[in-house]
């Protein structure tokens, strides 16, 4: 689960969410949810997490376009700059790759795409399958913030309570509010990062899959300040395959993300608002892999290598 345009401050901020949660499920991979969705809440949440994990490999079969619009503000609330970018995103070897193709409506030259891709590759490797990546322009990718979110650990590290039911796109959703357990015992440093957040999750009762989740940062994470918020939303699709007599697979894909983040650089507190839209999904016909040392220079026509 990025980037830049024109003239900008050296430390302009852009917030992104990793695409680790391109939630994808099939009829055979999911475990059915109880009709009520809340007879046993923790069991239901465990089922949801199992559905997500079991079907993540199918997400790698989709490529999509992504547009990002960001506005940045100083400590007085005055807008300092804004920009928009368009990406083509794909998952290769379990890692997210985002190729920038347009900035502020202007196509990005090939040489700039290549230079940007080196940084994108570093983010993909460092971020791996983290749920959340926070990027600060001007900093090395090693200094970005990489974090998991509660959605990956609700049944084990969080206190959960049902706060309602809501219809989204004609489907019944259970709304669950989750806060870190006081005695939570994360099994890894990575799992520990999820405890910096609280979350409200809308869960499709029939599929036991997240339709939407809102997050709020409870503790400062380096330069990212508590109170920062974000939202991720997903869409449910059925994919028909010619000649397949079985029930078409149900696919949950990331549809949009937004965030309002506050951050502190030196003595200045600033903020940004980011809106991300994902669309034009295409199913890949074969797996994509990157093979080390497989690239070579190709000579122009008429010349011998």
N, C-alpha and C positions, 0 to 999 in steps of 0.2 A: 502499500500500500504501500517528478514533482515540479516547478520552478521560475523562472526569472524573466525580466524584460528591461530593455532600454537602460536609461540611467537610473540608478537607485542608490539609497544609502548603503554603506558598506555592511551594516548590520541589520538590513531589512529582514523581517521575519516571515516565514511561510510555514504553516502547520499542515501536516499530512497525516493520514491514517494509512497504516499498512493494509495491503490487500490480503492479509492472512485470513481474513474472514469474508472471503467470497463463499458464502454458505451455499453448499450444493448438496442435494439429497436425492435419492432415488427411492421408488416404492419398495424395492427389495432391501435397501440399506437402512431405512429408518425403522425404528421400533414404534408401534402405534401408541398414541397417547391416550390416557383415560378420557372418556367423554367430558367429564367435568373439568379436567385439567388441573385440579387442585386437591384431589383426594389424598395424595401424598406428595407434598410440594417438592421435597428434596429428591424423591424418586423421579418426579417429572423433570426436574432440572438436570439430574444425572442422565436421563434419557435424551434430553436436548443436547447436552454436551457430547454424548456418544454419537448422536446423529451427525453432528458437525464434524467430529473427528473422522468418523467412518467414511464420510463422503468428500472430504477435502481434496483427494486426488482428482476427482472429477472437475474441480474448479480449474485445474491446469489445462483443461481442454477448451477453454474459452479465452479469446482475446477481445478487447473492447476499447472504445475511445473514451477519453476522460478530459473534461474541461475544468479548470480551476480559476476562480476569481478571488483575489485577496485585496483587502484594504487595511492599511496600517495607520495607527493613531499615536500621537504623543501623549504625555502624561496629562495634558490639558484637554484631551479629547479632540484635538485638531487633526484632521486627516493629513498624513505626510505624503503618502503615495498610494497608488493602486495599480494592479496589473492583472492580466489574464493569460492563461496558457492552455494549450491543448496537447494531450499526450496520446500515444498508442501504447497500451499496456498488455503485457503477457507474462505468464508464469513459466519459467524455465528451470527445470531441476529443483522445483520447490521454492524458487526465489522469484521475487517480483522484479520485473524490469519495465521501466517507463521511458519511452523515447519521446522527447519533446519535438513537436513538429511545427508549432506555431506560438508566437508570443505577441500579445496585443493585436491579434488579427493579421500579423505578418509572418509568412513562412520562415522557419529558422534555416539558415544555410547549412549545407551538409557538414562543413568543417566544424561549425559550432555544435552541431548535433553529436559529432564524434567526441569532441572535448567534454561536452556535458555528460555523455554516456559513461565516461570513466568515473565521474562522481556518482552517477546513478548506480553503477556496478558496485561501488564501495558501500553505498547505502543498502543495497540489496543483500550484500554479504553480511554486513554488520547487523542489519535489521532482521535477517532471516525471516522467521514467521512471527515476529512480534506483532501484537495487535495494534500498536501505536508507535509512530515515529514522529518526533518533533524536530524540525529542521531549522537551523539558523544560518542564513547566508552570511558568509564571512568566516564561519567556523569550519574546522575540519570535520568530516563525517564522524570521526571517532568521538567528537564532543557533542553530537546530537543526543537527544533523549530517546531511548528505546525502552518500551514498557509493554507488559501485558495488561489486559483489562479484566475486570471482574467476570465478564461473560465466559471466560475460560475456566473459572474456578468457583462458580456460584455454590455448588453443592458441598464444597469442602472448606472454603475459607471465609464464607460470608453468611451473615444472618439475613434470611430472606422472609419477606412477608407479602402476601397478596394484597394489592391496594385497589384492584378493580378488574373489570372486563371491558374490552373495547373492540368494536368492529373496525377493521382496517381492510379496505378494498373488498368488502363483503364477507370477510372471514373473521371468526371469533378469536380474540387474543386475550390471554391472561396477562395482566400487568403486575410485575413483581419488582419490589424495591429491595435493594441489596446494599448492606453496609458491612465493612470488615468486622469479623469476629474479634472480640477483645483478646481472646486466647488463641488466635489463629497461628497455626504452625506450618508455614509454607515449606515445601520439600526442596526448594531450590532458590537461589538468588533471583532467578527469573520470576518464579511464582510470587516472590515477595513484592515485586514491583506492582502487582495488581492491587495490593493492599493500600496503595496511595489514592485509590479512587472509590467512589460509590457509584451505583448504577441503577437505573430504572430500565427494565427490559420488557418489551412487548413480545409475547411468544405465541405463535400460531398453535392453537390447541390441537388441531387435527394432525399436523405434521410434526409438532414438537420442535419447531425451528424458530429462531429469532426473526421477527419482522422489523424490529427497530430497537435501538438502545440509546439512552442518554447517559453520559458520564459527567462527573464533576470531580475535579482534583481536590483532595482533602489536605494534602501536604505539599509544600514546595518541593519541586524536583529540579535542583540546580537553579537555573535562571527562569524556569517556568513556575508561575505563581499559583498558589491555591485559589480556588474559585473559578479557574478556567473550566470551560464546558465544551462538550462536543456531542454530536448526534450522528449515528449511522442508520441507514434505512435500506431494506432489502426488498426485492421483488420476486414473486413466485411465477415460474414459467413451466409450461409443459412443452417438451421437445418431441416432435413427431419425426419418426424415421421411416422412410418408404420401405414397405415390405416387412415391417416389424409388427407382428400380430399381438405382441404383448402390450400391456399398458404403457404409454409413453412415460419416460422418467420425469419426475418433478424436480425442477431446478430452482434453487434460491440463489440469486445473484445480487451483489452490491448495486444499489441504485443511486445512492447519494450520500454525501457526508457534509457536515458543516461544523464550524467551531468558532468559539469566541475565547481567545487566549490572552492572558496577561503575562508579561515577562519583564524581567529587570536586567538591564545591561549597564554595568558600572553603577551610576547613581540615578539612572533614569528608568522610570516605569512606563512601559508602553503596552499597546495591545494590538491585536489583529482580528479581523473577521474573515473567515475563509468559507467558500461554498464550492463543493466539488460535485459534479454530475457525471455519472457513468452511463454509457449508452452504446448502441450499435454493437451488441454482442454477436460474436461469430464463433461457432464451434470448430475447433481445429480438427482436421481429418487424421492427424497422426501426432504422436508425442514429439515435443521439441526438446532437443538436448544440445548442450554446448560441449564440444570435444576439444580438449587442450591441444595446442600446437597443430590444429587442423586447418588454420587459415594460412594462405600463401598469397603472394602478390601475383596478379594476373597481368601478363604483358598485353599491350594494345594490339589490335588486329594487325597482322602483317609483320610483327616482330617476334623473334624467337626469345623464349625465356632465358 
